[in-house]
Amino acid sequence: IIQEIKRSVAINLAGIEKSLANGAYGGKANFIPGRELELDIVDNADAIACRIGRMLKVNDDDDLNVEVLNGGKQLLVQIPSERLAIAGDYSVAPLATGSALIQSIIDTFDIDKFQAVEIKTAAMGGYPHNVKLGGALTTLLGQTTHL
C-alpha cells in the first residue's frame, strides 16, 4: 500500500485550464493581466495522458498507470515502481510527473518558449524557488519537502 501511495500523483487539469484562462499563476493572489491562455486542457485530457505515459514509461513491462478521471478534469498518475526504487526519496513522483505534464501540454498545444513559463507555473506553482507546489499537482503523502 505504501508503495502505491508514494508513486501516485493527482493532477487537476480543470484547475490548470482555469488558471491559464484567468492569468492566475502560482497561487490565489498571483494574477498577471494580459498573460491569459485559452487552452482546452480538459477536452484534450486523453492526448495529454498519452504523452505523459510515453514520457514516464521505463519499459514495456513496467507498472506505469495514467488514468483520466471525471471526464478529463483530473488525472491519476502512478509512476513506474522502478523510478521510485532508484530514487533517493519519493519526490521523483511529483517532479517527474510535473515535468511530463508541462511538456505534454506544450507539445499538445504547440506552445512557444515565451508562453511555456505560464504552463509550468499553472502546473507546479512557484517551484523550485518556493518548495511548496502551488499548482495543480497533489501527492497522497503531502509534499516531500515538508515532511
WOWONOR-V396423 format. One record per residue. N is the residue number from 1. RES is the residue in three letters. PSI is psi in whole degrees, 0 to 359 (999 if undefined). Layout:
# WOWONOR-V396423
n:N res:RES psi:PSI
n:N res:RES psi:PSI
This chain:
# WOWONOR-V396423
n:1 res:ILE psi:317
n:2 res:ILE psi:319
n:3 res:GLN psi:317
n:4 res:GLU psi:320
n:5 res:ILE psi:316
n:6 res:LYS psi:325
n:7 res:ARG psi:4
n:8 res:SER psi:137
n:9 res:VAL psi:132
n:10 res:ALA psi:138
n:11 res:ILE psi:129
n:12 res:ASN psi:90
n:13 res:LEU psi:323
n:14 res:ALA psi:323
n:15 res:GLY psi:321
n:16 res:ILE psi:314
n:17 res:GLU psi:316
n:18 res:LYS psi:317
n:19 res:SER psi:314
n:20 res:LEU psi:319
n:21 res:ALA psi:327
n:22 res:ASN psi:353
n:23 res:GLY psi:29
n:24 res:ALA psi:102
n:25 res:TYR psi:127
n:26 res:GLY psi:20
n:27 res:GLY psi:168
n:28 res:LYS psi:329
n:29 res:ALA psi:4
n:30 res:ASN psi:98
n:31 res:PHE psi:139
n:32 res:ILE psi:91
n:33 res:PRO psi:139
n:34 res:GLY psi:352
n:35 res:ARG psi:24
n:36 res:GLU psi:149
n:37 res:LEU psi:126
n:38 res:GLU psi:99
n:39 res:LEU psi:139
n:40 res:ASP psi:70
n:41 res:ILE psi:311
n:42 res:VAL psi:317
n:43 res:ASP psi:338
n:44 res:ASN psi:22
n:45 res:ALA psi:321
n:46 res:ASP psi:318
n:47 res:ALA psi:319
n:48 res:ILE psi:315
n:49 res:ALA psi:319
n:50 res:CYS psi:316
n:51 res:ARG psi:319
n:52 res:ILE psi:314
n:53 res:GLY psi:317
n:54 res:ARG psi:326
n:55 res:MET psi:327
n:56 res:LEU psi:342
n:57 res:LYS psi:133
n:58 res:VAL psi:313
n:59 res:ASN psi:175
n:60 res:ASP psi:339
n:61 res:ASP psi:9
n:62 res:ASP psi:173
n:63 res:ASP psi:30
n:64 res:LEU psi:139
n:65 res:ASN psi:122
n:66 res:VAL psi:114
n:67 res:GLU psi:135
n:68 res:VAL psi:127
n:69 res:LEU psi:159
n:70 res:ASN psi:43
n:71 res:GLY psi:29
n:72 res:GLY psi:0
n:73 res:LYS psi:337
n:74 res:GLN psi:157
n:75 res:LEU psi:146
n:76 res:LEU psi:123
n:77 res:VAL psi:128
n:78 res:GLN psi:109
n:79 res:ILE psi:158
n:80 res:PRO psi:139
n:81 res:SER psi:330
n:82 res:GLU psi:322
n:83 res:ARG psi:317
n:84 res:LEU psi:324
n:85 res:ALA psi:328
n:86 res:ILE psi:357
n:87 res:ALA psi:156
n:88 res:GLY psi:331
n:89 res:ASP psi:187
n:90 res:TYR psi:14
n:91 res:SER psi:346
n:92 res:VAL psi:329
n:93 res:ALA psi:303
n:94 res:PRO psi:327
n:95 res:LEU psi:316
n:96 res:ALA psi:319
n:97 res:THR psi:316
n:98 res:GLY psi:317
n:99 res:SER psi:317
n:100 res:ALA psi:321
n:101 res:LEU psi:311
n:102 res:ILE psi:311
n:103 res:GLN psi:323
n:104 res:SER psi:323
n:105 res:ILE psi:316
n:106 res:ILE psi:315
n:107 res:ASP psi:318
n:108 res:THR psi:320
n:109 res:PHE psi:8
n:110 res:ASP psi:53
n:111 res:ILE psi:137
n:112 res:ASP psi:172
n:113 res:LYS psi:340
n:114 res:PHE psi:342
n:115 res:GLN psi:354
n:116 res:ALA psi:329
n:117 res:VAL psi:326
n:118 res:GLU psi:320
n:119 res:ILE psi:314
n:120 res:LYS psi:315
n:121 res:THR psi:324
n:122 res:ALA psi:326
n:123 res:ALA psi:316
n:124 res:MET psi:7
n:125 res:GLY psi:217
n:126 res:GLY psi:8
n:127 res:TYR psi:136
n:128 res:PRO psi:352
n:129 res:HIS psi:341
n:130 res:ASN psi:116
n:131 res:VAL psi:350
n:132 res:LYS psi:116
n:133 res:LEU psi:118
n:134 res:GLY psi:15
n:135 res:GLY psi:223
n:136 res:ALA psi:9
n:137 res:LEU psi:140
n:138 res:THR psi:133
n:139 res:THR psi:155
n:140 res:LEU psi:335
n:141 res:LEU psi:356
n:142 res:GLY psi:180
n:143 res:GLN psi:136
n:144 res:THR psi:331
n:145 res:THR psi:352
n:146 res:HIS psi:3
n:147 res:LEU psi:999
